[in-house]
Amino acid sequence: MTDVQGRTAFITGGANGIGLGIARTLAHAGAKLALVDLDTDALARAKAELQKITQVETYRLDVRDRDAYASTADAVEHSLGPVSLLFNNAGVIVAEAPAKLSYELWDFAIGINLVGVINGVQTFLRRMVERRQGGHIVNTASGAGLAATTGSGVLYCTAKYGVVGMSEALNVELKSSGIGVSVLCPGPVATNIMHRSHNVAPKGAVQLSEEHEKRRADLREQINQALQRGANIDDVGRMVLKAVQENQLYIYTDRFMEEPIKARTKALLDALPDPRG
Ligand SMILES: NC(=O)c1ccc[n+]([C@@H]2O[C@H](COP(=O)([O-])OP(=O)(O)OC[C@H]3O[C@@H](n4cnc5c(N)ncnc54)[C@H](O)[C@@H]3O)[C@@H](O)[C@H]2O)c1
């Protein structure tokens, strides 16, 4: 059980969406907050809201930038004290057909969704272990990190499977350190991730026709509408806090992935060699 009261939490992608929901819940539970994001307007809004409840500092940080990550970590710990709650949450959704991917797109999506999480762990884990004050790491993956379904996208699945694998391995390795690990695998959550991601993503390898671009924009809007019917960010924040307090490895926001997980598990087991040879 990790009591968050008085601890310092570092939340990437903390200005919007799920990160903001986590920040709100932690603020009410008495944690101090370091919110990092690329979106400086949203950071300012989050700070104005949350500083009425707790001590909050905000930083513009691209989670891909390792040098800036280390100096931001130093600045945070100087102002708010040692970070013992780490939320590697910043992420983007880039859905592109496999044959239309470019290295630029791979680097963008894997850089934020997987390497960003690695950078967070690399920056803070040693500090947390050496201080021996326990703590908790929550990595945000996705249902797309548990089973590949049509539309989840090869870029997204590749990164999110990596985040799930890393979290499971950390959970095993850190068992006796007093540092808990959780991996958040949300179903649909009502955020603007589709549009926000599109606005910052590089173009694919293939120049799309105007008509094709229009079809892609319509599809993005359809997915965006579907997400708006998903879980509320504040409810997700409360689920995450409960998982930290109860040291729960997997955090689901719904049963959205039940059938794909069953089908994948069955396929994995069915492919094992027959024990009779
Ligand atoms: N919304 C969903 O339905 C859903 C479902 C499954 C998983 N997720 C995952 O949840 C996490 C949060 O997503 P969300 O829906 O809240 O999205 P969001 O767009 O509302 O918030 C993500 C935040 O991350 C920030 N960000 C993006 N790239 C960054 C970078 N390089 N450095 C620092 N900050 C960066 C954005 O500016 C934004 O504020 C992501 O990892 C996403 O993959 C979301």
The ligand as a MOL file (V3000), in Angstrom:
LIG
                    3D

  0  0  0     0  0            999 V3000
M  V30 BEGIN CTAB
M  V30 COUNTS 44 48 0 0 0
M  V30 BEGIN ATOM
M  V30 1 N -8.1030 8.3240 -24.6770 0
M  V30 2 C -8.1470 7.0150 -24.8620 0
M  V30 3 O -9.1880 6.4520 -25.2480 0
M  V30 4 C -6.9430 6.1660 -24.5690 0
M  V30 5 C -7.1070 4.7690 -24.6240 0
M  V30 6 C -6.0150 3.9570 -24.3700 0
M  V30 7 C -4.7920 4.5150 -24.0330 0
M  V30 8 N -4.6600 5.8890 -23.9860 0 CHG=1
M  V30 9 C -3.3520 6.3940 -23.6170 0
M  V30 10 O -3.4840 7.2900 -22.5430 0
M  V30 11 C -2.4270 8.2530 -22.5510 0
M  V30 12 C -3.0130 9.6500 -22.4150 0
M  V30 13 O -3.8650 9.8550 -23.5270 0
M  V30 14 P -5.0810 10.8760 -23.5120 0
M  V30 15 O -6.2090 10.1960 -24.1760 0
M  V30 16 O -5.2400 11.4720 -22.1770 0 CHG=-1
M  V30 17 O -4.5180 11.9390 -24.5600 0
M  V30 18 P -4.4700 13.5430 -24.5190 0
M  V30 19 O -4.0600 13.9680 -25.8830 0
M  V30 20 O -5.7140 14.0910 -23.9390 0
M  V30 21 O -3.2890 13.8020 -23.4890 0
M  V30 22 C -1.9810 13.4150 -23.7940 0
M  V30 23 C -1.0350 14.5240 -23.3750 0
M  V30 24 O 0.3030 14.1310 -23.7090 0
M  V30 25 C 0.9800 15.2710 -24.2010 0
M  V30 26 N 2.1110 14.8650 -25.0350 0
M  V30 27 C 2.0740 14.3250 -26.2840 0
M  V30 28 N 3.3170 14.1360 -26.7340 0
M  V30 29 C 4.1680 14.5450 -25.7540 0
M  V30 30 C 5.5800 14.5960 -25.6330 0
M  V30 31 N 6.3850 14.2060 -26.6400 0
M  V30 32 N 6.1120 15.0630 -24.4790 0
M  V30 33 C 5.3110 15.4810 -23.4650 0
M  V30 34 N 3.9690 15.4810 -23.5440 0
M  V30 35 C 3.3990 15.0180 -24.6670 0
M  V30 36 C -0.0900 16.0210 -25.0000 0
M  V30 37 O 0.2650 17.3840 -25.1970 0
M  V30 38 C -1.3080 15.8420 -24.1110 0
M  V30 39 O -1.4200 16.8830 -23.1730 0
M  V30 40 C -1.6690 8.0190 -23.8530 0
M  V30 41 O -0.4970 7.2790 -23.5790 0
M  V30 42 C -2.6420 7.2010 -24.6920 0
M  V30 43 O -1.9730 6.3790 -25.6270 0
M  V30 44 C -5.6960 6.7090 -24.2400 0
M  V30 END ATOM
M  V30 BEGIN BOND
M  V30 1 1 1 2
M  V30 2 2 2 3
M  V30 3 1 2 4
M  V30 4 1 4 5
M  V30 5 2 4 44
M  V30 6 2 5 6
M  V30 7 1 6 7
M  V30 8 2 7 8
M  V30 9 1 8 9
M  V30 10 1 8 44
M  V30 11 1 9 10
M  V30 12 1 9 42
M  V30 13 1 10 11
M  V30 14 1 11 12
M  V30 15 1 11 40
M  V30 16 1 12 13
M  V30 17 1 13 14
M  V30 18 2 14 15
M  V30 19 1 14 16
M  V30 20 1 14 17
M  V30 21 1 17 18
M  V30 22 2 18 19
M  V30 23 1 18 20
M  V30 24 1 18 21
M  V30 25 1 21 22
M  V30 26 1 22 23
M  V30 27 1 23 24
M  V30 28 1 23 38
M  V30 29 1 24 25
M  V30 30 1 25 26
M  V30 31 1 25 36
M  V30 32 1 26 27
M  V30 33 1 26 35
M  V30 34 2 27 28
M  V30 35 1 28 29
M  V30 36 1 29 30
M  V30 37 2 29 35
M  V30 38 1 30 31
M  V30 39 2 30 32
M  V30 40 1 32 33
M  V30 41 2 33 34
M  V30 42 1 34 35
M  V30 43 1 36 37
M  V30 44 1 36 38
M  V30 45 1 38 39
M  V30 46 1 40 41
M  V30 47 1 40 42
M  V30 48 1 42 43
M  V30 END BOND
M  V30 END CTAB
M  END
